[in-house]
Amino acid sequence: MQMVIEEQSRFQPFGLSCWGFASLNKGVGSMTAFYDYHIGVDYHKSYSHLVVQDSSGKTLRSGRVKNDRQSLDAFLERYRENSHAVVEATRNWMVIYDWLDDICDDVVLAHPLKVKAIADAKIKTDKIDATVLAHLLRADLVPEAWAPGERARELRVALRERMFYVRLRTMTKNRIVTVFDRYPEQTAQLRTLGDLFGKAGRVQLAQVNVSEIDRIQIDRGLEFIADIDVRIKQSEATIRAMTKTNANVKLLKTIPGIGEFFARLIDAEIDDIKRFRNPKKLAAYAGLVPSTYSSGGKTFHGKIIKQGNKWLRWAFVEAVSPAIATNPELRAQYEHLKTRGTNKARVAIARKLLTIAFQILRDQRVYEPRGANITEGVDDIPVVLMTL
């Protein structure tokens, strides 16, 4: 009893207690009632802290475990049968998640920003974090995050590799441009070129008279860009091989503005369209919804929320430019909305593209323009400020 009282005092600063969680438990028939052991895992880079509780909230075992399958298996050896575990969706959560999935009957992935008992705690230790997770799991109060399937995870890794190389190439190009900006009289003519790093641009760049050290920096940068281009092509080949028979990618490519890369990215980030009841739920997941503040019977809408899937939001916003350039209806809607602000119009069209993506993935059909009035329904599109 002394141990239980001591545990309760630790959780009182953030409004939790062993008795409080017991009273919140849904009892017989609830999801947690089927499990004898509830395991909270505070995952770190080289180790994890585990807390094992029984159905009454009593801690059966607590300790630090080295992050390898053998150590984890040994620690949980007595608690494998009829057990479930919870771990937060932190960096590289997939490693510990897969190990726990093999050991326990069920694994819950917790949303780290929504686990307020941990995020807002004044007293934080690995043991307390793991214990809070175990209590929340036992009471069936864990705010879950989506754990994508193995196929989607692998595709995401491949897509992020390509995006990393593209960002690296952009950084290198910017460094070269910075060097040439030091010679404004010579480089003024280069500004007229469409692509400084295309064939014509490189010929001109090679002829510009710069200092010896600047020439070394430029040549090395151009060589590095060539190397990165090879890596990008290799990563794109890997992505194509992984999505060769993906029907969703083919459907998404029929949407205006959505090309090969964005189609694969959107499919990988959504993973399973059935987990969203309607387009609004998908928009909230992507962060393409306005922040809302209500007080005194009045409601105010502000900029789009900062939370959400940043990759999905980025894909739809970036797809706006090619979409309005190729589709007359979307172009007309964009021009109609632009009177309220360019950024608002871009986000509104991005939201429309997301809605189209939801519909074609749900119905498994290609995109077909309706051919209706170009401004029909435009005013119903949520118009919010863009803060990417």
Legacy VTK file of the C-alpha trace (Angstrom):
# vtk DataFile Version 3.0
C-alpha trace
ASCII
DATASET POLYDATA
POINTS 388 float
0.000 0.000 0.000
2.864 2.333 0.695
4.063 1.965 -2.871
0.605 2.795 -4.275
0.343 5.942 -2.150
3.801 7.030 -3.240
2.857 6.595 -6.896
-0.305 8.634 -6.391
1.591 11.585 -4.955
3.846 11.706 -7.976
0.941 12.045 -10.380
-1.045 14.621 -8.434
0.868 17.600 -9.969
-0.741 16.826 -13.334
-4.129 15.684 -12.087
-3.635 11.923 -12.275
-3.887 9.242 -9.648
-4.036 5.491 -9.558
-7.596 5.677 -8.125
-8.632 8.257 -10.673
-7.638 6.040 -13.550
-9.289 3.008 -11.967
-12.572 4.896 -11.762
-12.252 5.930 -15.411
-11.690 2.372 -16.555
-14.574 1.142 -18.633
-14.693 -2.182 -16.762
-15.909 -5.484 -18.128
-16.428 -5.420 -21.853
-14.003 -2.595 -22.540
-10.956 -3.002 -24.737
-8.545 -2.890 -21.794
-10.491 -5.467 -19.751
-9.256 -8.204 -22.066
-5.605 -7.678 -21.141
-3.826 -8.812 -17.986
-0.741 -6.642 -18.534
-0.497 -2.997 -19.596
2.974 -1.888 -20.712
4.054 1.742 -20.976
7.193 2.400 -23.015
9.229 5.615 -22.930
11.397 5.190 -26.025
14.791 6.861 -26.503
17.624 6.503 -28.989
19.733 3.898 -27.162
17.409 2.683 -24.399
13.770 2.546 -23.312
12.112 2.676 -19.906
9.315 0.131 -19.469
6.589 -0.053 -16.832
4.374 -3.154 -16.606
1.064 -2.856 -14.717
-1.694 -5.318 -13.923
-5.396 -4.599 -14.388
-5.616 -2.814 -11.004
-2.797 -0.404 -11.823
-0.188 -2.076 -9.644
3.321 -1.815 -11.094
4.703 -5.314 -11.572
8.008 -4.352 -13.130
9.798 -1.150 -14.027
13.225 -0.576 -15.504
15.502 0.602 -18.271
16.099 -1.709 -21.236
18.717 -1.515 -23.961
17.141 -0.996 -27.375
17.569 -4.393 -28.946
15.088 -7.193 -29.545
16.793 -9.675 -27.200
16.839 -7.318 -24.178
13.225 -6.278 -24.724
12.127 -9.891 -25.083
13.912 -10.890 -21.868
12.390 -8.007 -19.875
8.838 -8.862 -20.973
9.240 -12.643 -20.923
6.779 -13.133 -18.014
4.259 -10.683 -19.440
3.873 -11.811 -23.036
0.527 -13.561 -22.683
-2.574 -11.379 -22.893
-0.641 -8.103 -22.904
-0.677 -4.845 -24.810
1.769 -1.946 -24.943
1.822 1.754 -25.753
4.643 3.855 -27.185
4.682 7.466 -28.363
5.149 8.268 -32.064
8.568 9.828 -31.607
11.655 9.654 -33.834
12.148 6.162 -35.342
9.180 4.760 -33.412
8.875 1.993 -36.025
11.789 0.044 -34.503
10.335 -0.420 -31.008
6.802 -0.673 -32.402
7.648 -3.693 -34.553
9.493 -5.423 -31.692
6.556 -4.892 -29.331
4.130 -6.049 -32.009
5.923 -9.409 -32.138
6.012 -9.748 -28.338
2.617 -8.385 -27.215
-0.902 -9.087 -28.405
-1.483 -5.453 -29.346
0.483 -2.199 -29.623
-0.994 1.306 -29.433
0.856 4.239 -31.007
0.244 7.357 -28.900
0.084 10.858 -30.369
2.910 12.690 -28.510
1.346 16.168 -28.747
-1.969 14.955 -27.388
-0.643 13.064 -24.389
-1.079 16.146 -22.221
-0.354 14.299 -18.998
3.234 13.929 -20.221
3.649 16.977 -22.448
2.476 19.432 -19.768
4.019 17.693 -16.766
6.111 19.796 -14.403
8.015 16.742 -13.187
9.364 14.558 -15.976
11.425 11.387 -15.751
11.554 8.325 -17.958
9.838 6.272 -15.266
7.015 8.775 -14.791
6.449 9.086 -18.537
6.277 5.303 -18.965
3.972 4.969 -15.939
1.594 7.640 -17.214
1.421 5.861 -20.565
0.665 2.556 -18.813
-2.137 4.195 -16.783
-3.637 5.786 -19.896
-3.455 2.478 -21.743
-5.123 0.604 -18.888
-7.949 3.165 -18.807
-8.300 3.140 -22.615
-7.506 6.875 -22.721
-4.552 6.894 -25.097
-4.886 9.471 -27.931
-3.849 7.207 -30.768
-1.728 8.101 -33.782
-2.005 6.211 -37.049
0.568 3.469 -37.507
0.999 3.041 -41.284
1.485 -0.370 -42.796
4.851 -1.731 -43.836
4.341 -0.876 -47.517
3.478 2.744 -46.747
6.392 3.043 -44.309
8.912 1.792 -46.853
7.545 4.112 -49.540
7.719 7.073 -47.155
11.384 6.328 -46.474
12.110 6.249 -50.208
10.171 9.477 -50.834
11.934 11.304 -48.019
15.291 10.243 -49.426
14.435 11.900 -52.732
13.193 15.046 -50.977
16.417 15.203 -48.973
18.536 15.087 -52.142
16.371 17.738 -53.811
16.756 20.070 -50.813
20.499 19.442 -50.805
20.703 20.297 -54.504
18.739 23.509 -53.937
21.088 24.533 -51.117
24.106 23.930 -53.329
22.626 25.949 -56.185
21.878 28.816 -53.826
25.505 28.844 -52.673
26.711 29.091 -56.259
24.274 31.909 -57.004
25.562 33.745 -53.930
29.107 33.562 -55.301
28.063 34.977 -58.672
26.111 37.758 -57.004
29.484 39.186 -56.015
30.086 39.964 -59.712
26.948 41.925 -60.706
28.370 43.483 -63.858
29.293 40.120 -65.367
26.272 38.174 -64.220
23.585 40.655 -65.279
23.209 38.835 -68.593
22.784 35.516 -66.840
19.569 36.719 -65.232
17.823 36.412 -68.582
18.463 32.653 -68.730
15.571 30.444 -67.715
17.769 27.947 -65.890
21.224 28.956 -64.697
22.101 25.312 -64.206
20.863 24.017 -67.535
23.123 23.410 -70.516
23.090 27.013 -71.756
23.413 28.387 -68.242
26.444 26.246 -67.409
28.242 27.399 -70.550
27.737 31.000 -69.493
28.722 30.296 -65.906
31.993 28.724 -67.016
32.926 31.874 -68.947
32.419 34.347 -66.121
35.702 35.769 -64.849
35.881 35.275 -61.061
38.630 34.976 -58.458
40.519 31.711 -58.117
38.873 30.663 -54.864
35.415 31.482 -56.177
36.081 29.433 -59.305
37.108 26.469 -57.129
33.945 26.811 -55.056
31.753 27.049 -58.154
33.297 24.070 -59.932
33.070 21.912 -56.831
29.462 22.938 -56.392
28.600 22.046 -59.987
30.282 18.656 -59.617
28.356 18.063 -56.413
25.085 18.927 -58.151
25.895 16.386 -60.860
26.466 13.738 -58.180
23.193 14.641 -56.472
21.341 14.375 -59.798
22.536 10.780 -60.080
21.295 10.024 -56.566
17.914 11.596 -57.345
17.495 9.459 -60.452
18.426 6.356 -58.455
15.910 7.165 -55.723
13.228 7.850 -58.338
13.893 4.447 -59.882
13.433 2.842 -56.483
10.158 4.704 -55.943
8.860 3.715 -59.387
9.621 0.070 -58.709
7.769 0.236 -55.377
4.636 1.815 -56.903
4.618 0.102 -60.285
1.329 -1.711 -59.673
-0.224 0.854 -57.325
-3.729 1.643 -58.576
-4.114 4.634 -56.241
-1.131 6.389 -57.805
-2.671 6.019 -61.255
-5.949 7.491 -60.004
-4.287 10.425 -58.249
-2.321 11.313 -61.395
-5.598 12.120 -63.153
-6.117 15.106 -60.806
-4.920 18.445 -62.259
-1.539 19.437 -60.836
-0.786 16.004 -59.366
2.188 14.390 -61.109
4.131 11.178 -60.514
5.932 12.287 -57.380
3.017 14.001 -55.642
0.711 11.064 -56.453
3.082 8.664 -54.726
3.602 11.027 -51.803
-0.124 11.589 -51.247
-0.885 7.880 -51.414
1.890 7.024 -48.956
0.883 9.706 -46.438
-2.840 8.870 -46.555
-2.120 5.122 -46.544
-5.754 4.038 -46.108
-8.506 6.423 -47.170
-11.080 4.447 -45.159
-9.714 5.831 -41.906
-11.189 9.248 -42.832
-14.974 9.547 -42.664
-15.158 12.570 -44.946
-12.966 15.165 -46.726
-13.069 17.440 -43.663
-11.338 14.773 -41.566
-8.644 14.383 -44.220
-8.225 18.166 -44.427
-7.762 18.339 -40.656
-5.172 15.567 -40.838
-3.304 17.503 -43.542
-3.548 20.788 -41.639
-5.593 22.509 -44.362
-8.221 23.821 -41.960
-8.392 27.221 -40.254
-7.655 27.731 -36.605
-10.868 28.545 -34.759
-11.508 30.670 -31.692
-14.939 30.991 -30.111
-15.850 33.294 -27.260
-18.994 35.091 -26.177
-21.064 33.493 -28.909
-18.717 34.724 -31.628
-16.481 32.524 -33.757
-13.276 33.688 -35.438
-11.258 31.812 -38.069
-7.550 32.482 -38.417
-4.572 31.001 -40.216
-4.356 27.303 -40.987
-3.392 25.138 -38.056
0.274 24.383 -37.440
-0.397 20.741 -36.622
-1.063 18.118 -39.242
0.797 16.111 -41.833
3.244 18.653 -43.261
4.132 16.502 -46.271
0.503 16.105 -47.329
-0.161 19.828 -46.847
2.966 20.715 -48.837
2.006 18.393 -51.710
-1.460 19.874 -52.208
-0.305 23.491 -51.872
2.551 22.934 -54.336
0.132 21.272 -56.764
-1.943 24.461 -56.995
0.332 26.236 -59.512
0.378 23.450 -62.144
-3.311 22.773 -61.485
-4.503 26.306 -62.250
-2.130 26.481 -65.217
-3.657 23.419 -66.893
-7.278 23.361 -65.711
-9.563 26.252 -66.795
-12.156 25.596 -64.090
-9.621 25.651 -61.264
-7.995 28.713 -62.810
-11.322 30.559 -62.836
-12.009 29.573 -59.239
-8.544 30.720 -58.224
-9.017 34.108 -59.907
-12.405 34.471 -58.231
-10.903 33.770 -54.797
-7.781 35.846 -55.358
-9.732 39.018 -54.651
-9.574 37.959 -50.981
-5.820 37.416 -51.123
-3.396 35.268 -53.100
-2.429 33.062 -50.171
-6.052 32.496 -49.243
-6.823 31.482 -52.808
-3.891 29.043 -52.931
-4.953 27.302 -49.737
-8.590 27.169 -50.852
-7.644 25.496 -54.144
-5.304 23.152 -52.260
-8.261 22.185 -50.080
-10.336 21.577 -53.213
-7.618 19.318 -54.673
-7.565 17.407 -51.386
-11.328 16.948 -51.546
-11.048 15.632 -55.115
-8.311 13.220 -53.999
-10.518 11.947 -51.186
-13.414 11.317 -53.543
-11.479 9.458 -56.211
-9.653 7.300 -53.652
-12.875 6.514 -51.852
-14.789 5.702 -55.044
-11.774 4.276 -56.927
-12.479 6.248 -60.073
-10.543 8.680 -62.228
-11.027 12.436 -62.038
-13.661 13.802 -64.411
-14.342 17.558 -64.707
-17.984 18.298 -64.034
-18.168 21.070 -66.605
-20.407 23.130 -64.354
-20.382 26.859 -63.719
-16.773 27.772 -62.968
-17.676 29.616 -59.766
-20.272 27.104 -58.566
-19.574 26.146 -54.956
-16.463 28.303 -54.783
-17.783 30.367 -51.899
-18.290 27.177 -49.896
-14.565 26.418 -49.959
-12.976 27.313 -46.614
-10.795 30.354 -47.341
-7.950 30.601 -44.830
-4.551 32.171 -44.612
-1.542 30.105 -45.596
1.303 29.715 -43.098
3.621 27.024 -44.374
LINES 1 389
388 0 1 2 3 4 5 6 7 8 9 10 11 12 13 14 15 16 17 18 19 20 21 22 23 24 25 26 27 28 29 30 31 32 33 34 35 36 37 38 39 40 41 42 43 44 45 46 47 48 49 50 51 52 53 54 55 56 57 58 59 60 61 62 63 64 65 66 67 68 69 70 71 72 73 74 75 76 77 78 79 80 81 82 83 84 85 86 87 88 89 90 91 92 93 94 95 96 97 98 99 100 101 102 103 104 105 106 107 108 109 110 111 112 113 114 115 116 117 118 119 120 121 122 123 124 125 126 127 128 129 130 131 132 133 134 135 136 137 138 139 140 141 142 143 144 145 146 147 148 149 150 151 152 153 154 155 156 157 158 159 160 161 162 163 164 165 166 167 168 169 170 171 172 173 174 175 176 177 178 179 180 181 182 183 184 185 186 187 188 189 190 191 192 193 194 195 196 197 198 199 200 201 202 203 204 205 206 207 208 209 210 211 212 213 214 215 216 217 218 219 220 221 222 223 224 225 226 227 228 229 230 231 232 233 234 235 236 237 238 239 240 241 242 243 244 245 246 247 248 249 250 251 252 253 254 255 256 257 258 259 260 261 262 263 264 265 266 267 268 269 270 271 272 273 274 275 276 277 278 279 280 281 282 283 284 285 286 287 288 289 290 291 292 293 294 295 296 297 298 299 300 301 302 303 304 305 306 307 308 309 310 311 312 313 314 315 316 317 318 319 320 321 322 323 324 325 326 327 328 329 330 331 332 333 334 335 336 337 338 339 340 341 342 343 344 345 346 347 348 349 350 351 352 353 354 355 356 357 358 359 360 361 362 363 364 365 366 367 368 369 370 371 372 373 374 375 376 377 378 379 380 381 382 383 384 385 386 387
